[in-house]
């Protein structure tokens, strides 16, 4: 009896921890994701099923038109006409005319220059947008300083008549006289007058070197901008507007918040003027009205006028985006900078602007995407951008077919979507990269 009692009363002490049980299947894996995001409540489950059915039906219609009933081979519109071939996309037209969509009317023998411009742009832009790669300063100097000059020389071929070209003479004056003076006052307040003088001399020297480069005949065939077209014009207009709008917009935003009445009045007037006028009106003014105010014999290139108009227009919108970011920074940041003895420009460059620009990354990229899509408006003034060059297929009797127009529009929408979606995803990546964990 005592032995039985001793056997049943011995305590057991576990020496190993019990393995953790797996989470319920309804809260992990694919089933958990579906339940949390698509079917959390009965109402959302019904909405998910309805929207999924609509999306599936639209996807089926798109695949049926673009793939199942599409025509993929042929030499003319005859391949897309006839019984049973009028309900699907006419892809032979896209394959045949795709080079023209990229280069426009650029001479075939000189398209290698455009290819070099595209290649250099990608090779310099990708490292610049990759946060982990080194030598960002040298990359930025090449991308913002050297690459635009190479692009201008390669695409046009050079052959600039400096003595007769009004716009180039104006550029020389601005680069050699106005910019050094402005830069002198700017740097003198931040660093030292000696460094400002050296920097101003460097700008003047760069302008003189630019003149020498533009006066050299590199043996390239001159190609007028009227022969440019397609994706080339779209990218030139979009990239120029994007690159110019951010720095000009930042200056305008700072000017609008300035305590100096003249600077503030000029910034407010500039922003409200350009924001109150449609872009199509700006392009018409730059193309038709502006030459009427110029001296006789003065002629600005049509593409150059469009670039200036687009850059100024987008800068006004960018200024308001940046101003929103500046207003989101607490006043205590500025007061702390003043307590440390920092000047206004040091505060802006080191403390306020970096935080403000980080906050408005979605707004900045949204402005860039809108500008990229607005490049289609340059077709109104006779510049053959991507959309207009695609629409020319409708006037080609060789490709006359019921689905030619729809196929061209579908292809253009796909190209625009690729660029815009890429910018959107990169902005989301940068938001996650720069997130400091203050959001709740």
N, C-alpha and C positions, 0 to 999 in steps of 0.2 A: 504493500500500500504506500509505504514511504517512497519506494523507488518510482512508482507511477506519479506520485505528487512532485517529485524532483524533476522528472522529465518534462512535465507540462508547465512548470513554473520557471524554467530557464529562459532568460530574456535574450533576444537576438539583436545585436547591434550591427547595422549595415556598414560595411567598410568602403563601398563604392557608391557614387552618386547615380541616381536613376537617370537614364538617358532622357533627354527632352523629347516630348511627344511632338510629332509634326503638327503644324497648324491645320485647322479644319480646311477641307478642300474648298469650302465656299468662300474663304477669305484669302486664298493664295493662288498663285498661278493664273492661268487664263480665265478660269471660272471666277476667281476673286476679282480680277480686273474688270470682267464683264459686269459682274454684279455691282461693283462700286461705281463704274463710270456710265454704264448704259442701262442697267436695270435696278437702280437703287430703290425706286418706289413704283407702285402700280401705274401711276400716271406717266412717269418718265419711261416706263417699259413700253406703254402703248405708243408714246411719241417716237421712241426709238424704232419700233417695228414699222410705223407709218413712214418715217423719214428714210429708213433703210429700204423699204419697198420702192419709194420714189427714186432714191439714188440708184438702186439696182435697175429700175426701168430706164432711167436716163443713160446709165452706163451701157445697157444692152442696145439702146438705139444708136449710141455713138459707135460701139463696136460693129454693129450691123452695117452702118453707113461707111465707116472708115476702114473696115477690114473685110467683112464677109461678102458684101456686095460691091467692093471697090475694084477698080481697074488698076493694075500695077505695071503693065507693059503697053507700049505703043509709041508711035512716032509723031502723032498729031491728034487733033481732037476727034478724028474718026474712030479712034480706039475707045472713046468714052461716049460715043453715040450709038444708037441702034437698040434693038430689042434686048431687054435684060441688062443693059449697061448704063442706064440713066438714073439708077437709084443709089449709086455708091460714089465714093470719092474718085476723082480723076488724078491719081498720083503721077502718071507719066508727065503731066504738065509741070508738077513740082520738081521732078527729077531733072527735067530738061532746062527749066528756067532758074533753078536754084543758084547757079553761079552769078546770074544777073541780079538776083535778089541780094547777094552779098556785096558785089562790086559796083552795081549800077551800070553806067556806061563807061566805066574806066577801061582804057585800052587793054585788050587781052594780053598783049606783049609786056605790059607794064604792071600786071597784077601782082607780080612778085614783090613789088614795093609795098603794096597793101598787106601782103602776107607777113612781111618783115615787121610792119607796124603792129599787126595783131599779135605776132609772136613776142615781140619785145614788151608789149603791154601786159601780156599774161605772165611772162617770166619776171617782170618787175612788180606786178600787182600781187601775185600769190605770196611771195615772201613778205611783202609789206602787210598783208592781212593775216599772216600766221604769227600769233603772239610769241611763240617759243623760239623763233629764228632770230639770230643776232644781226648786227650791223644795220639796224633800222635807220640810223641817221644817214648813212651813205645811200641806202635804198631810197629814202625820201628825197635826197638831193637829185638822184637820177630820175626818179619818177616825176617830180614836180619841176625840175629845172632842165635836165638834159633831154628827157623823152619828148616833151612838147616840141622842142626845136627840131629834133630828129624827125618827128612825125610831120611837121610842116615842110621840111626840106624833102622828105621822101615822097609825100603825097603830091606836092606841087611840082617838085623837080627843081626848085630854086628859081633862078632867073628873075630876081626882084629888081625892078628899076627904082633904086633908092631915091634918086634925085627927083623923080616925077611922082612917086607914090606918096600921096598925102597921108594915108593912114600910117605908113611906116615912119614918115617924118614926125608925125605926132607921137608915135611910140618912142622915138629917139629922144624927143624933148622930155617926155614924161620919165623915161628911164634914166636919163642923164642929168636932169635938173630937179624935177619935182620930187621923185622918190628919194634921192640922197638927202634933200632938205628935210623931208618928213622923217626919214629914218634917223637923221642926225638928232632931231629933237626927241624922238622916241627913245633911242638908246642912251642919250645923254642923261635922261631922267632916271633910267634904270641902272646903268652900269657906270660909264665914265665917258667924258667928252673925247678922250683919245681913241677909245675903241669905236665910238660913234664915227669919228673922222675916218678911221681905217675901214669901217664897214661901208660908209658912203662912197669912199674911193673904190672899194671892191665892186659896188653896184655900178658905178660909172664905168669901171673897166669891163664888167660883164656886158654892159650895153654896147660898148665899143666893139668888143669881141663878137657880139651878136651881129652887128653891122657888117663886120668883115666876113662872117660866115654867110650872110645873106647876099653879099656881093660876089661870092665865088661861084663860078660855073662848074658844077660837079659832073657835067656831061649827061645829066638826066633829061629825058624828054619832058617838056613842060605840059602839065595836065591841068586844064582849067577846072575850077570847082563845079562848073555846070556839067561836067562829065562824071562827077561823083554821084553816088546814089546808093540805094538799098541800105543794108545794114551798116555800111561804112558811114553814111551821112547820119543815120540814127545814133550810132555810137559817138561820132564826133560832137554832135549837138548835145547829147545827154552827158557825156563825160565833161565837156567844157562847162556846161551849166552846173553840174554837181561840184566840180573842183572850184569854180569861181564863187558859187553861192555860199559855201560854208564860211570862208574867211570874211567875205564882204558882209554876210549876215551877222557874224559875230561883232564886227565893228559897228554896224548899224544898231544892233541890240544894246551895245555899250553906250553908243551915242544917245539913244532914246532914254537911257537911264542917267545920262550925264546931268550934272548941275550947271553946266555952262549953257546959257540960253540959246546961243547961236548954234552950237553943235546939236542940242536937243531939237531945236526947230527944224534944222536941216534933215535930221534923221527921221523925225515924225513925218515931215512933208514927203520925203522920198518913199518911205514905207507905205503911207496911205495912198500916194499917187499910183504906185505900181500895183498895189493890192486892189485898187478900185477900178483897174482897167483889165479887160479880158486879154489873155495871151494872144489870141488871134488878132486883136486890135493892135497890140504891140508889134506883131510881125508885119502887119500891113503898114504901120507907120514907118518901121525900119526899112521896108522894101520899096514903098511908093512915095511916102511923104518926105522922109529924110533927105533924099537926093535933091529935092526942090530947094532946100535951105543951104545947100553947099555951093561954093564958088563954081563958076562955069569951068568945065573940063575936069572937075574932081569926081572920081568914081570909086565908091566903096564896093568891094565884092559883096554879092548878095548873101552868100553863106556867112561872111564875116558880120554883116549887119544882123543876120538872124542870131548868130552866136552872142553878140552883145546884148540884143534884146532879151533873149532867153536867160542869160546870166543875170541881168539886172532884175528881171521879173522874179526869178526864183530866189534871188537874194532877199527881196522884201518878205517873202513868206518864211524864209529861213531865219530872218531876224526875229520874227514873232515867236518862232519855236524856241530859239535860244533865250529870248527874253523871259519866256515862261520858266525855263530852267534856272535862270538867274534869280527870279522872284521866289523860287522854291528853296533857295539857300537861306538858312536863318541869319538874321542880322548879327548874331553873336560871332559868326565866323569872321565878318569884317572887323568887328570890334577887337577880336583877339589878334587879328593881323596888325591892326593899328597899334595895339599894345606892344607887339613885338618889334615895332619900328619899321614895318614893311610899307613900301610905297603903294599907291593905287595899282600900278601896273604889275608890281610884284605880287600883290594880293590876288589880282585877277589871273595872272599866269600860273601861280603856284597853288592857290587855294580854291578860289571861287569857280573859275571856269572849268577846271577838271571835274569838279563835282556836278556843276550845272549840265555840262555836256553828257555826263554819264546818265543823269536823270532823264534827259530828253532824247536818248538814242532811238526809241520807237518813233518819236515825232520827226527826227532828222531823216531816218530811213524812209518813213512814209512820204516825206517831201521829195526825196530822191526817186522813189518809185513813181510818184505822180508826175515828176518832171520827165522821167524816162518814157512814160506813156504819152505825155503831151508833145513829145517830139513829132508825133504824126501830124501836128498842125502845120509844120513847115511845108507840107505839100500844098497848102493854100497859096503860098507865094512862089510856087514853081520849083521847089527843091524836091527831088525824087527820093524821099525817104523809103524805109522798108515797106510801109503800107501802100504808098502810092505806086511803087515799082511793082508790087504784087498785083495791084488793080489794073495795071496796063495789060495784063493777060486777057482781060475781058474785051479789049479792043483788038486783039489779035485774032483774025478770022481763022488762022491755022489751028487755033485751040478753042474754037467755039464749040461748046458742049453745055448741056444743062447743069452739070455739077462743077464746072470750072471755077465759077465765082465763089461758090461755097467752099471748095477745096482750098483756094487761095486764102480766104479769110480764116479758115481753120488752121492752116499752116502758120499764118502770121500771128494768130492768137497763141499758138503753141510756142513760137519763138519769144514773144513778149512775156509769156508766163514763165519760161525758163529763167530769163534774166530777173524778172521781178521776184519770183519765188526764191532765187538764189540770194538776192539782197535781203529778203525778209528772214531767211534762215540764218544768214550771217549776223544780222542784228540780234536775233535771239541768242546766238552763241556768245556774242560780245556782252550781252546783258548778264548771262550766267557767269561769264568769265570775270566781269567787273563787280559782281554782286558782293557786297561787304556784309551781308547778313543782317542788315538793319530793317528789312521789310518783315512784316508780320502778316 
